[in-house]
Amino acid sequence: MRLVLASASPARLGVLRAAGADPLVEVSDVDEDALLAAHPDAEPARKVTLLAAAKAAAVAGRIAAEHPDALVVGCDSMLHVDGELVGKPGDPDTARRRWLSMAGRTGELLTGHAVLLLAGGAVAKEAEGHAVTGVRFADPTPQELTAYLGTGEPLNVAGAFTLDGFGGWFVDGIDGDPSNVIGISLPLLRRLLGGIGVSVVDLWHPRSGVPVPSGKES
């Protein structure tokens, strides 16, 4: 079974690789703004889950011919703070405004997850869900914030921060699953996979250094 990650996020890829998997990366072409605009009244958790499902479906349709028996995982993360759901800021000015509004406060990092199991090129099973992790932000000095924005890191990540990069200096703590803040919740993904009959140990790659059963008895 080929594991396919429907995401361009190097952080998500890093989490999966560190956990023993070796996914193929296929980036979806989903118009996120259009999808969100079509569901303006959806709850925040539903919005990120809809995005994750759309990404997984788009990639599954693209790779089905070459990988007819595959497991496609789609994710989407956004930060919910002060009643607003925000994604990637995209530019330094937006990132600065977001940090000035959330510094010293608490937000919720939501990540939608969708898994599609392909058999013979068609979707045989699917599951979806979301994870929520509370994030307690520090209050960086003006000099620190300017330097952080200068790294370029916060411009293309949900909520304008990371936990596993430069942004980690400005996160006082989290309440919940840390892998979810990085972009993919391993505990949730394990439960979703179990629901469609897939064990995470079957995704562990021999190169991970973990012994993988060969099916032969000594």
Accessible surface in RSA format (square Angstrom, percent):
REM  Atomic radii and reference values for relative SASA: ProtOr
REM  Chains: A
REM  Algorithm: Lee & Richards
REM  Probe-radius: 1.40
REM  Slices: 20
REM RES _ NUM      All-atoms   Total-Side   Main-Chain    Non-polar    All polar
REM                ABS   REL    ABS   REL    ABS   REL    ABS   REL    ABS   REL
RES MET A   1   130.84  67.8  52.48  34.7  78.36 186.6  57.51  48.9  73.33  97.2
RES ARG A   2    89.36  37.5  86.23  44.0   3.13   7.5  32.42  44.3  56.95  34.5
RES LEU A   3    10.98   6.1   9.20   6.6   1.77   4.5   9.20   6.5   1.77   4.8
RES VAL A   4     0.00   0.0   0.00   0.0   0.00   0.0   0.00   0.0   0.00   0.0
RES LEU A   5     0.28   0.2   0.24   0.2   0.03   0.1   0.28   0.2   0.00   0.0
RES ALA A   6     0.49   0.4   0.00   0.0   0.49   1.1   0.00   0.0   0.49   1.3
RES SER A   7     8.33   7.0   2.58   3.4   5.75  13.2   5.82  12.4   2.50   3.5
RES ALA A   8    68.20  62.7  43.13  66.6  25.07  57.0  46.26  65.1  21.94  58.1
RES SER A   9    28.92  24.4  19.70  26.3   9.22  21.2  17.82  37.9  11.10  15.6
RES PRO A  10   111.93  81.6 101.07  92.1  10.85  39.5 104.07  85.9   7.86  48.8
RES ALA A  11    32.00  29.4  22.11  34.1   9.89  22.5  30.25  42.6   1.75   4.6
RES ARG A  12    22.08   9.3  22.08  11.3   0.00   0.0   0.80   1.1  21.28  12.9
RES LEU A  13    29.72  16.6  29.72  21.3   0.00   0.0  29.72  20.9   0.00   0.0
RES GLY A  14    35.16  43.4   0.00   N/A  35.16  43.4  30.84  84.6   4.31   9.7
RES VAL A  15    18.42  12.1  12.77  11.6   5.65  13.6  17.13  14.9   1.29   3.5
RES LEU A  16     7.11   4.0   7.11   5.1   0.00   0.0   7.11   5.0   0.00   0.0
RES ARG A  17   133.34  56.0 119.10  60.7  14.24  33.9  38.35  52.4  94.99  57.6
RES ALA A  18    95.69  88.0  50.39  77.8  45.30 103.0  63.43  89.3  32.26  85.5
RES ALA A  19    39.34  36.2  18.43  28.4  20.91  47.6  31.22  44.0   8.12  21.5
RES GLY A  20     5.07   6.3   0.00   N/A   5.07   6.3   4.82  13.2   0.26   0.6
RES ALA A  21    10.02   9.2   5.84   9.0   4.18   9.5   5.84   8.2   4.18  11.1
RES ASP A  22    35.39  24.8  28.44  28.3   6.96  16.4   6.90  16.2  28.49  28.4
RES PRO A  23     7.50   5.5   0.00   0.0   7.50  27.2   0.00   0.0   7.50  46.6
RES LEU A  24    47.86  26.7  45.38  32.5   2.49   6.3  47.86  33.6   0.00   0.0
RES VAL A  25    56.53  37.2  36.60  33.1  19.93  48.0  36.60  31.8  19.93  54.1
RES GLU A  26    45.79  26.3  43.94  33.2   1.85   4.4   2.54   4.9  43.25  35.3
RES VAL A  27    78.86  51.9  68.61  62.1  10.26  24.7  68.61  59.6  10.26  27.8
RES SER A  28    20.47  17.3   5.65   7.5  14.82  34.1   0.09   0.2  20.38  28.6
RES ASP A  29   120.29  84.3  89.84  89.4  30.45  72.0  43.87 103.2  76.42  76.2
RES VAL A  30    36.64  24.1  13.66  12.4  22.97  55.4  19.50  16.9  17.14  46.5
RES ASP A  31    91.57  64.1  77.29  76.9  14.29  33.8  36.92  86.9  54.65  54.5
RES GLU A  32    64.03  36.8  60.43  45.7   3.60   8.6  15.65  30.3  48.38  39.5
RES ASP A  33   115.25  80.7 108.34 107.8   6.91  16.3  33.63  79.1  81.62  81.4
RES ALA A  34    54.33  50.0  40.87  63.1  13.45  30.6  48.64  68.5   5.68  15.1
RES LEU A  35    33.47  18.6  26.62  19.0   6.85  17.2  33.13  23.3   0.34   0.9
RES LEU A  36    37.82  21.1  34.86  24.9   2.96   7.4  35.13  24.7   2.69   7.2
RES ALA A  37    74.23  68.3  47.56  73.4  26.67  60.7  58.05  81.7  16.18  42.9
RES ALA A  38    71.47  65.7  38.04  58.7  33.42  76.0  49.52  69.7  21.95  58.1
RES HIS A  39    73.49  40.2  68.54  47.6   4.95  12.7  49.57  51.1  23.92  27.8
RES PRO A  40    90.02  65.6  70.21  64.0  19.80  72.0  73.80  60.9  16.21 100.8
RES ASP A  41   134.82  94.4 107.44 106.9  27.38  64.7  42.46  99.9  92.36  92.1
RES ALA A  42    26.37  24.2   6.59  10.2  19.78  45.0  17.18  24.2   9.18  24.3
RES GLU A  43   123.82  71.1 120.91  91.5   2.90   6.9  52.15 100.9  71.67  58.5
RES PRO A  44    32.39  23.6  32.39  29.5   0.00   0.0  32.39  26.7   0.00   0.0
RES ALA A  45    22.56  20.7  21.36  33.0   1.19   2.7  21.53  30.3   1.02   2.7
RES ARG A  46   110.00  46.2 105.68  53.9   4.32  10.3  44.03  60.2  65.97  40.0
RES LYS A  47    39.68  19.4  39.68  24.3   0.00   0.0   2.21   2.0  37.47  39.9
RES VAL A  48     0.00   0.0   0.00   0.0   0.00   0.0   0.00   0.0   0.00   0.0
RES THR A  49     7.26   5.2   7.26   7.4   0.00   0.0   5.43   7.3   1.83   2.8
RES LEU A  50    29.80  16.6  27.65  19.8   2.15   5.4  27.89  19.6   1.91   5.1
RES LEU A  51     0.83   0.5   0.83   0.6   0.00   0.0   0.83   0.6   0.00   0.0
RES ALA A  52     0.00   0.0   0.00   0.0   0.00   0.0   0.00   0.0   0.00   0.0
RES ALA A  53    29.22  26.9  25.48  39.3   3.74   8.5  26.50  37.3   2.71   7.2
RES ALA A  54    25.34  23.3  14.15  21.8  11.19  25.4  22.77  32.1   2.57   6.8
RES LYS A  55    21.59  10.5  21.59  13.2   0.00   0.0   6.67   6.0  14.92  15.9
RES ALA A  56     0.09   0.1   0.09   0.1   0.00   0.0   0.09   0.1   0.00   0.0
RES ALA A  57    56.73  52.2  46.65  72.0  10.08  22.9  48.11  67.7   8.62  22.8
RES ALA A  58    33.91  31.2  13.00  20.1  20.91  47.6  26.25  37.0   7.66  20.3
RES VAL A  59     0.00   0.0   0.00   0.0   0.00   0.0   0.00   0.0   0.00   0.0
RES ALA A  60     4.45   4.1   3.66   5.7   0.79   1.8   3.95   5.6   0.51   1.3
RES GLY A  61    62.48  77.1   0.00   N/A  62.48  77.1  37.36 102.5  25.12  56.3
RES ARG A  62   111.78  46.9  80.50  41.0  31.28  74.5  60.18  82.3  51.60  31.3
RES ILE A  63     7.39   4.2   5.81   4.3   1.58   3.8   7.39   5.3   0.00   0.0
RES ALA A  64    17.13  15.8  16.15  24.9   0.98   2.2  16.30  23.0   0.83   2.2
RES ALA A  65   102.38  94.1  66.35 102.4  36.02  81.9  78.55 110.6  23.83  63.1
RES GLU A  66   136.87  78.6 110.47  83.6  26.39  62.8  42.79  82.8  94.08  76.8
RES HIS A  67    38.51  21.0  35.29  24.5   3.22   8.2  25.71  26.5  12.80  14.9
RES PRO A  68    52.77  38.5  52.77  48.1   0.00   0.0  52.77  43.6   0.00   0.0
RES ASP A  69    82.41  57.7  75.67  75.3   6.74  15.9  29.80  70.1  52.61  52.5
RES ALA A  70     0.08   0.1   0.00   0.0   0.08   0.2   0.00   0.0   0.08   0.2
RES LEU A  71     0.00   0.0   0.00   0.0   0.00   0.0   0.00   0.0   0.00   0.0
RES VAL A  72     0.00   0.0   0.00   0.0   0.00   0.0   0.00   0.0   0.00   0.0
RES VAL A  73     0.36   0.2   0.36   0.3   0.00   0.0   0.36   0.3   0.00   0.0
RES GLY A  74     0.00   0.0   0.00   N/A   0.00   0.0   0.00   0.0   0.00   0.0
RES CYS A  75     0.00   0.0   0.00   0.0   0.00   0.0   0.00   0.0   0.00   0.0
RES ASP A  76     7.38   5.2   7.24   7.2   0.13   0.3   0.13   0.3   7.24   7.2
RES SER A  77    16.01  13.5   6.87   9.2   9.14  21.0   6.87  14.6   9.14  12.8
RES MET A  78    18.53   9.6  18.53  12.3   0.00   0.0  18.00  15.3   0.53   0.7
RES LEU A  79     0.32   0.2   0.32   0.2   0.00   0.0   0.32   0.2   0.00   0.0
RES HIS A  80    47.09  25.7  43.71  30.4   3.38   8.6  31.48  32.4  15.61  18.2
RES VAL A  81    17.65  11.6  13.91  12.6   3.75   9.0  17.07  14.8   0.59   1.6
RES ASP A  82    95.41  66.8  50.29  50.1  45.12 106.7  39.02  91.8  56.40  56.2
RES GLY A  83    69.63  85.9   0.00   N/A  69.63  85.9  30.50  83.7  39.14  87.6
RES GLU A  84   105.79  60.7 101.93  77.1   3.86   9.2  32.55  63.0  73.24  59.8
RES LEU A  85    33.65  18.7  11.67   8.3  21.99  55.3  11.67   8.2  21.99  59.2
RES VAL A  86    11.16   7.3   9.09   8.2   2.07   5.0  11.16   9.7   0.00   0.0
RES GLY A  87    15.50  19.1   0.00   N/A  15.50  19.1  11.56  31.7   3.94   8.8
RES LYS A  88   133.57  65.2 110.54  67.8  23.04  54.8  59.48  53.5  74.09  78.9
RES PRO A  89    12.21   8.9   0.00   0.0  12.21  44.4   0.05   0.0  12.17  75.6
RES GLY A  90    49.99  61.7   0.00   N/A  49.99  61.7  23.94  65.7  26.05  58.3
RES ASP A  91    58.50  41.0  57.98  57.7   0.52   1.2  30.63  72.1  27.87  27.8
RES PRO A  92    70.42  51.3  70.09  63.9   0.33   1.2  70.39  58.1   0.03   0.2
RES ASP A  93    95.64  67.0  93.64  93.2   2.00   4.7  16.86  39.7  78.78  78.6
RES THR A  94    24.10  17.1  24.10  24.4   0.00   0.0  14.55  19.5   9.54  14.4
RES ALA A  95     0.00   0.0   0.00   0.0   0.00   0.0   0.00   0.0   0.00   0.0
RES ARG A  96    82.76  34.7  82.76  42.2   0.00   0.0  30.69  41.9  52.06  31.6
RES ARG A  97   146.45  61.5 139.76  71.2   6.69  15.9  70.50  96.4  75.95  46.0
RES ARG A  98    52.15  21.9  50.27  25.6   1.88   4.5  18.95  25.9  33.20  20.1
RES TRP A  99     1.10   0.4   0.65   0.3   0.45   1.1   0.87   0.5   0.23   0.4
RES LEU A 100   120.96  67.4  96.29  68.9  24.67  62.0  96.71  67.9  24.25  65.3
RES SER A 101    59.11  49.9  46.82  62.5  12.29  28.3  44.62  95.0  14.48  20.3
RES MET A 102     1.93   1.0   1.89   1.2   0.04   0.1   0.23   0.2   1.70   2.3
RES ALA A 103    22.85  21.0   9.11  14.1  13.74  31.3   9.11  12.8  13.74  36.4
RES GLY A 104    53.23  65.6   0.00   N/A  53.23  65.6  19.70  54.1  33.53  75.1
RES ARG A 105   118.02  49.6 108.55  55.3   9.47  22.5  37.16  50.8  80.87  49.0
RES THR A 106    80.81  57.5  59.06  59.9  21.75  51.8  40.64  54.6  40.17  60.7
RES GLY A 107     2.81   3.5   0.00   N/A   2.81   3.5   2.81   7.7   0.00   0.0
RES GLU A 108    77.46  44.5  77.46  58.6   0.00   0.0  18.19  35.2  59.27  48.4
RES LEU A 109     2.57   1.4   2.57   1.8   0.00   0.0   2.57   1.8   0.00   0.0
RES LEU A 110     7.86   4.4   7.86   5.6   0.00   0.0   7.86   5.5   0.00   0.0
RES THR A 111     0.00   0.0   0.00   0.0   0.00   0.0   0.00   0.0   0.00   0.0
RES GLY A 112     0.00   0.0   0.00   N/A   0.00   0.0   0.00   0.0   0.00   0.0
RES HIS A 113     0.00   0.0   0.00   0.0   0.00   0.0   0.00   0.0   0.00   0.0
RES ALA A 114     2.90   2.7   2.90   4.5   0.00   0.0   2.90   4.1   0.00   0.0
RES VAL A 115     0.06   0.0   0.00   0.0   0.06   0.2   0.00   0.0   0.06   0.2
RES LEU A 116    14.99   8.3  14.99  10.7   0.00   0.0  14.99  10.5   0.00   0.0
RES LEU A 117    25.58  14.2  25.58  18.3   0.00   0.0  25.58  18.0   0.00   0.0
RES LEU A 118     5.47   3.0   1.99   1.4   3.48   8.8   1.99   1.4   3.48   9.4
RES ALA A 119    53.24  48.9  42.48  65.5  10.76  24.5  43.06  60.6  10.17  27.0
RES GLY A 120    67.52  83.3   0.00   N/A  67.52  83.3  34.46  94.6  33.06  74.0
RES GLY A 121    26.46  32.6   0.00   N/A  26.46  32.6   9.66  26.5  16.80  37.6
RES ALA A 122    61.79  56.8  56.25  86.8   5.55  12.6  61.64  86.8   0.15   0.4
RES VAL A 123    70.00  46.1  41.50  37.6  28.50  68.7  41.50  36.1  28.50  77.3
RES ALA A 124    61.05  56.1  24.45  37.7  36.60  83.3  33.63  47.4  27.42  72.6
RES LYS A 125   104.07  50.8  97.44  59.8   6.63  15.8  62.56  56.3  41.51  44.2
RES GLU A 126   118.77  68.2  97.39  73.7  21.38  50.9  27.91  54.0  90.86  74.2
RES ALA A 127    24.98  23.0  13.69  21.1  11.29  25.7  23.23  32.7   1.75   4.6
RES GLU A 128    81.01  46.5  58.91  44.6  22.10  52.6  25.14  48.6  55.88  45.6
RES GLY A 129    17.53  21.6   0.00   N/A  17.53  21.6  17.53  48.1   0.00   0.0
RES HIS A 130    81.50  44.5  64.54  44.9  16.96  43.4  36.60  37.7  44.90  52.2
RES ALA A 131    15.65  14.4   9.74  15.0   5.91  13.5  15.65  22.0   0.00   0.0
RES VAL A 132    64.94  42.7  38.99  35.3  25.95  62.5  38.99  33.9  25.95  70.4
RES THR A 133     0.39   0.3   0.21   0.2   0.19   0.4   0.19   0.3   0.21   0.3
RES GLY A 134    12.79  15.8   0.00   N/A  12.79  15.8   9.08  24.9   3.71   8.3
RES VAL A 135     0.00   0.0   0.00   0.0   0.00   0.0   0.00   0.0   0.00   0.0
RES ARG A 136    94.29  39.6  94.29  48.1   0.00   0.0  41.20  56.3  53.09  32.2
RES PHE A 137     4.37   2.2   0.08   0.0   4.29  11.2   0.08   0.0   4.29  12.3
RES ALA A 138    16.81  15.5  15.88  24.5   0.92   2.1  16.81  23.7   0.00   0.0
RES ASP A 139   108.45  76.0  83.14  82.8  25.30  59.8  22.79  53.6  85.65  85.4
RES PRO A 140    15.33  11.2   2.44   2.2  12.89  46.9   4.27   3.5  11.06  68.8
RES THR A 141    63.57  45.2  59.50  60.3   4.07   9.7  60.81  81.7   2.76   4.2
RES PRO A 142    99.72  72.7  93.83  85.5   5.89  21.4  99.32  82.0   0.40   2.5
RES GLN A 143   134.91  75.4 124.91  91.3  10.00  23.8  68.02 144.8  66.89  50.7
RES GLU A 144    75.89  43.6  70.91  53.6   4.98  11.9  26.51  51.3  49.38  40.3
RES LEU A 145     5.74   3.2   5.63   4.0   0.11   0.3   5.74   4.0   0.00   0.0
RES THR A 146    73.44  52.2  70.50  71.5   2.94   7.0  57.76  77.6  15.68  23.7
RES ALA A 147    65.76  60.5  50.90  78.6  14.86  33.8  61.33  86.4   4.43  11.7
RES TYR A 148     5.65   2.6   1.78   1.0   3.86  10.1   5.21   3.9   0.44   0.5
RES LEU A 149    11.02   6.1   5.96   4.3   5.06  12.7   6.25   4.4   4.77  12.8
RES GLY A 150    67.82  83.6   0.00   N/A  67.82  83.6  36.00  98.8  31.82  71.3
RES THR A 151    60.16  42.8  21.40  21.7  38.76  92.4  30.95  41.6  29.21  44.2
RES GLY A 152    27.61  34.1   0.00   N/A  27.61  34.1  20.60  56.5   7.02  15.7
RES GLU A 153    40.28  23.1  26.95  20.4  13.33  31.7  25.72  49.7  14.56  11.9
RES PRO A 154     0.00   0.0   0.00   0.0   0.00   0.0   0.00   0.0   0.00   0.0
RES LEU A 155    28.55  15.9  28.55  20.4   0.00   0.0  28.55  20.0   0.00   0.0
RES ASN A 156   101.05  69.7  91.20  88.1   9.85  23.7  25.71  61.9  75.34  72.8
RES VAL A 157    41.45  27.3  38.90  35.2   2.55   6.1  41.45  36.0   0.00   0.0
RES ALA A 158    16.72  15.4   9.25  14.3   7.47  17.0   9.25  13.0   7.47  19.8
RES GLY A 159     0.24   0.3   0.00   N/A   0.24   0.3   0.09   0.2   0.15   0.3
RES ALA A 160     0.00   0.0   0.00   0.0   0.00   0.0   0.00   0.0   0.00   0.0
RES PHE A 161     6.59   3.3   1.26   0.8   5.33  13.9   1.26   0.8   5.33  15.3
RES THR A 162    18.32  13.0  14.31  14.5   4.00   9.5  18.32  24.6   0.00   0.0
RES LEU A 163    45.44  25.3  31.87  22.8  13.58  34.1  31.87  22.4  13.58  36.5
RES ASP A 164    87.31  61.2  47.06  46.8  40.24  95.2  32.23  75.9  55.07  54.9
RES GLY A 165    33.58  41.4   0.00   N/A  33.58  41.4  23.58  64.7  10.00  22.4
RES PHE A 166   114.60  57.3 110.74  68.6   3.86  10.0 112.39  68.1   2.21   6.3
RES GLY A 167     0.00   0.0   0.00   N/A   0.00   0.0   0.00   0.0   0.00   0.0
RES GLY A 168    27.38  33.8   0.00   N/A  27.38  33.8  11.73  32.2  15.65  35.0
RES TRP A 169   208.49  83.7 177.62  86.0  30.87  72.5 161.69  86.2  46.80  75.9
RES PHE A 170    23.24  11.6  23.24  14.4   0.00   0.0  23.24  14.1   0.00   0.0
RES VAL A 171    18.81  12.4   1.40   1.3  17.41  42.0   1.59   1.4  17.22  46.7
RES ASP A 172   105.48  73.9  71.06  70.7  34.42  81.4  22.42  52.8  83.07  82.8
RES GLY A 173    15.58  19.2   0.00   N/A  15.58  19.2  15.58  42.8   0.00   0.0
RES ILE A 174    44.07  25.1  25.30  18.8  18.78  45.3  25.30  18.2  18.78  50.9
RES ASP A 175    83.25  58.3  68.98  68.7  14.27  33.7  36.11  85.0  47.15  47.0
RES GLY A 176    53.16  65.6   0.00   N/A  53.16  65.6  29.58  81.2  23.58  52.8
RES ASP A 177    32.16  22.5  22.99  22.9   9.16  21.7  23.34  54.9   8.82   8.8
RES PRO A 178    70.80  51.6  70.80  64.5   0.00   0.0  70.80  58.5   0.00   0.0
RES SER A 179    13.92  11.8  12.68  16.9   1.24   2.9  12.92  27.5   1.00   1.4
RES ASN A 180     0.00   0.0   0.00   0.0   0.00   0.0   0.00   0.0   0.00   0.0
RES VAL A 181    13.89   9.1   0.00   0.0  13.89  33.5   0.00   0.0  13.89  37.7
RES ILE A 182    42.70  24.3  29.67  22.1  13.03  31.4  32.30  23.3  10.40  28.2
RES GLY A 183     3.63   4.5   0.00   N/A   3.63   4.5   3.63  10.0   0.00   0.0
RES ILE A 184     0.00   0.0   0.00   0.0   0.00   0.0   0.00   0.0   0.00   0.0
RES SER A 185     2.21   1.9   2.21   3.0   0.00   0.0   0.00   0.0   2.21   3.1
RES LEU A 186    61.36  34.2  57.85  41.4   3.51   8.8  58.18  40.9   3.18   8.6
RES PRO A 187    61.80  45.0  54.28  49.5   7.52  27.3  61.28  50.6   0.52   3.3
RES LEU A 188    13.53   7.5  13.50   9.7   0.03   0.1  13.50   9.5   0.03   0.1
RES LEU A 189     8.14   4.5   8.14   5.8   0.00   0.0   8.14   5.7   0.00   0.0
RES ARG A 190   149.54  62.8 146.51  74.7   3.04   7.2  35.07  47.9 114.47  69.4
RES ARG A 191   146.85  61.7 129.99  66.3  16.86  40.1  65.41  89.4  81.44  49.4
RES LEU A 192    20.35  11.3  18.41  13.2   1.94   4.9  20.35  14.3   0.00   0.0
RES LEU A 193     0.45   0.3   0.45   0.3   0.00   0.0   0.45   0.3   0.00   0.0
RES GLY A 194    49.51  61.1   0.00   N/A  49.51  61.1  29.79  81.8  19.71  44.2
RES GLY A 195    67.58  83.3   0.00   N/A  67.58  83.3  33.30  91.4  34.27  76.8
RES ILE A 196     8.47   4.8   6.00   4.5   2.46   5.9   7.24   5.2   1.22   3.3
RES GLY A 197    66.46  82.0   0.00   N/A  66.46  82.0  31.85  87.4  34.62  77.5
RES VAL A 198     8.03   5.3   3.67   3.3   4.36  10.5   6.23   5.4   1.80   4.9
RES SER A 199    52.09  44.0  41.85  55.9  10.24  23.6  37.15  79.1  14.94  20.9
RES VAL A 200    40.55  26.7  38.43  34.8   2.12   5.1  38.43  33.4   2.12   5.7
RES VAL A 201    66.50  43.8  62.54  56.6   3.96   9.5  62.54  54.3   3.96  10.7
RES ASP A 202   105.45  73.9  72.75  72.4  32.71  77.3  23.28  54.8  82.17  82.0
RES LEU A 203    24.85  13.8  12.70   9.1  12.14  30.5  16.80  11.8   8.04  21.6
RES TRP A 204    88.19  35.4  81.17  39.3   7.02  16.5  74.03  39.5  14.16  23.0
RES HIS A 205    53.11  29.0  50.87  35.4   2.24   5.7  33.11  34.1  20.00  23.3
RES PRO A 206    92.58  67.5  76.56  69.8  16.02  58.2  78.28  64.6  14.30  88.9
RES ARG A 207   180.02  75.6 143.72  73.3  36.30  86.4  78.37 107.1 101.65  61.6
RES SER A 208    46.09  38.9   5.90   7.9  40.19  92.6  18.87  40.2  27.22  38.1
RES GLY A 209    67.11  82.8   0.00   N/A  67.11  82.8  38.74 106.3  28.37  63.5
RES VAL A 210    59.67  39.3  55.87  50.6   3.80   9.2  57.17  49.7   2.50   6.8
RES PRO A 211   121.52  88.6  99.49  90.7  22.03  80.1 111.38  92.0  10.14  63.0
RES VAL A 212    60.86  40.1  36.36  32.9  24.50  59.0  37.17  32.3  23.69  64.3
RES PRO A 213   122.66  89.4  92.75  84.6  29.90 108.7 104.78  86.5  17.88 111.1
RES SER A 214    89.47  75.6  49.14  65.6  40.33  92.9  47.02 100.1  42.45  59.5
RES GLY A 215    76.94  94.9   0.00   N/A  76.94  94.9  43.43 119.2  33.50  75.0
RES LYS A 216   179.92  87.8 151.32  92.8  28.60  68.1  98.86  89.0  81.06  86.3
RES GLU A 217   170.75  98.0 136.10 103.0  34.65  82.5  55.16 106.7 115.59  94.4
RES SER A 218   164.43 138.9  86.48 115.4  77.95 179.6  88.30 188.0  76.13 106.6
END  Absolute sums over single chains surface
CHAIN  1 A    10714.9       7778.9       2935.9       6175.6       4539.2
END  Absolute sums over all chains
TOTAL         10714.9       7778.9       2935.9       6175.6       4539.2
